[in-house]
Each structure stands twice: as C-alpha cells, then as structure tokens.
Amino acid sequence: MQTRFSAAQLADPDVEVSEKILRACVHCGFCTATCPTYVLLGDELDSPRGRIYLIKEMLEKERPATAETALHIDRCLSCLACMTTCPSGVHYMHLVDHARRHVEETYRRPLADRLLRSLLGWLLPRPAWFRRAIALGRPFRNLLAAMPGRIGALGRLMPRSLPPVGAAGQGTRTVPPTGPRRARVALLEGCVQTVIDPAINAATLRLFARHGVETVLPEGVGCCGSLTHHLGQEAPALASAKANIAAWEKAIEAGGLDAILINASGCGTTVKDYGFMLRTDPAWAARAARISALAKDVTEFMAELGLEAPAAPSGLAVAYHSACSMQHGQKLHGTPIALLRAAGYEVREPAEAHLCCGSAGTYNILQPELAAKLGARKAGHLTATRAAAIATGNIGCITQLAAHMDMPVLHTVELLDWATGGPLPPALENGYRSSSRSA
C-alpha cells in the first residue's frame, strides 16, 4: 500500500511503525475469508483490509476519528486471524492497537459508551471490586439476562455462583515441587480468572509441583494490562505492565526464573508484547524486553518440560477450542492438542476452528449482538464434535462458551492435572463417564 506520511509525522515512533505495517499490505483480500466480522456482515469496512484503509486515512491525514471509523474499529475483535492468513506479514495487531488509542484520544463517544468503557477498564482489573460487583448482581442475573443489548450480555455472562476467595494478592508466595526441583518459574495469577475460576490456577500449581517446578507468585503482580490496552486506555495498560515487570524483576533477583508462565492466552499475548509496548521508554524498554523473552504459555512450557505419563488415561472425548490469542496471537495451536493426546484424551477439532468465539476481552459486552452470533456459531461446531467436554486455554473463551452451551468447558491445564494424578475437575463432577460413553 502506498503511503504519504510526512517526515514530521514519521518522527512519531507509533506512526513510523504503523506506516511500515500499512506499506506491507498488498490488498490481496485473503484476510476477508478468515475475519469473523466480515464473515458475518459481508461489509468491506468490517474486514481487516477495509479497516486498514480507514486507519490509513485517519492517521495519514491526522484526522480525528469519526463515528463511522470508531464503529468499524470497535467491531474488530483483535482475534488476529488475519495475521495468520496474511501472505505479506502485515502486523495488524500493532496497527489496530495504534488505531484504538487514536480513537480514544480524538473521538468523543456517547455518554453511556464512555461510562461503560470507563467502568470496565477500572473494575475488571481489580479482583476484589469485581467480586463485589458480581455478588451484588447475582440476585438479578436472570432479570438482567432477559434484557436486550449490553445489559443482557452482562447478565448472561455473569457466573451463577462465586467460588471461594483464593489466595491471590496475599504477599509473595512460593509453591515448592513435590520432588527434585527441575525449574523455577513465576505464574501470573491474573485478575478476572482469580474471581471467576480460581480452580485453573490451583490445577496449574498442582501440575507444576508434580513435575518438579517451583512456582513463585510475586507480590505486586496484577492485571497484565490487556483489558485496558484493547480498550485504547493506554496509560493504565502501561502502568500495569510496569508494575508487573518490577515485581517479576524482584523474583528474578531473589532466585532466578526459568520462565514467566501465563495460563490465560489473552494475557500471554500481551505480556509477550511488553517489549514492543514499552520500546520507546528509555527507563523500561530493556526491562520489558527481558520479561517478554521469559513469558510462555503454560502448555508451551509443559511441552518443553515433558508431560509425565497419565496416571489413569480416561479416554475422554474432548473438543479443543483454540483461543484466538493462542493460535493467532502466540502461534500455539498444535501444542495444547499434542499435550491433551499425550495425557490420554481423544481430541476432536471443530469446524471453523480459526474463527473467534466472540469473547475477545470485553467484546462480548460492548458488541453483544455480534458476539452472540459468533458464540452460537462456535457452540454449534463444538456440539457437532459429539465430545463430552471442551478444552481451551483462555478464561474469556471459557465464560463465553459456557453462556452458549451446556457442555462442560474446562481449561486445558485442568485436564492435564487430572490425567497426571490431580483431582477430577469441578466441571466434570456430574458424571463424565456416562457422557463419554454416549459420545
């Protein structure tokens, strides 16, 4: 794509990067076939190629975002399927992130939209307050779920019950291995996940301990910044990144780290991008790059470490939902599947595995109609596998899929933990054997 940015514009490091991304696009249109919003709407402006034209026009001419531009950029899930498809290597993720920041800086949204985005950006990264909000809303869940639009989406996505409060945030803790130590890692406990499903972190810690991994849970590590980053709220996103980097550095100084592990793939994609996000900050650039180099998804790490033989293979038929941030953001599609098969599960892959389920951070709240269509479409494909359970690697996908189907939805690490000697995952407690026989 030809661009006409001035030298003064290119002096801005964000514009410099975006200009290179824009020039890489050759208008081939391969991205339209794998873009969820284009598949649903058939509108060129709701395809990556169309959004690229809108972003170019906005940045090159230094124009404030219009309502139309904001609409089409907001409809982007940042699923990054276009990056997997693109033969020219267009780094759409960094381009759309830049565009989201520009929209937030130059476009005044309607009051209700501003308030909701501000609330989500403030509430979700704060587990204690998020938990209180859910507790207050639960008695009205069914009433809210019956309402249209965003209010209805909030009701349908709200968990029916709240697990017990976990230990997150209670100072630096270390979970020792049960045998000889093979590695020392830090685990990002997350924010939303610790409230909605703390069993995921518990299973991760058991799995690590069983495999000789000492796990550090450093004080001061909180939200990865992904939620605010994708809302275009860059200041809180970078503040979260810096706080985490500083906390992980202390853990490195205290005893070294072989890896920083993340069991929510959306968070992992962001932590792996810290080096880019802070590349222009002299005080943080090298530090951020060091942390990004240590970041790995839990399945990525377990594949390198080697999974021990299953204690009692269940043969359970599992449909694997590859989260967009896992397969497109981190390029990890086959790794979790191989681990599940090594653990004794029969893994089935659904049709249209490349398409997003509609979760995408806060997308299923801010774009409820499109998210519901994608959720129903994904649920149909997963149901068609006739598996007994669904495995995935992202808490957002777990919440979205659970709202659209009755099949148990688990984190991959819960199944790996169970197969290697851990307890039966809570989602399977209602008789997995009968379900697997009928599959």
Buried (B, 14 or more C-beta within 10 A) or exposed (E): BEBEBEEEBBEBEBBEBBBBBBBBBEEEEBBBEBBBBBBBBEEBBBBBBBBBBBBBEBBBEEEEBBEEBBEBBBBBBBBBBBBBBBEEEBBBBBBBBBBBBBBBEBBEBEEEBEEBBEEBBBBBBBBEEBBEBBEEBBEEBEEBBEEEEBBBBBBBBBBEEBBEEBEBBEEBBBBEBEEEEBBBBBBBBBBBBBBBBBBBBBBBBBBBBBBBBBBBBBEBBBBBBBBBBBBBBBEBBBBBBBBBBBBBBBBBEEEEBBBBBBBBBBBBBBBBBBBBBBBEBEEBBEBBBBBBEBBBBBBBBBBEBEBBEBBEEBEBBBBBBBBBBBBBBBEBBEBBBBBBEBBBBBBBBBEEBBBBBBBBBBBBBBBBEBBBBBBEBBBBBBBEBEBBBBBBBBBBBBBBBBBBBEBBBBBBBBBBBBBBBBEEBBBBEEEBEEBBEEB
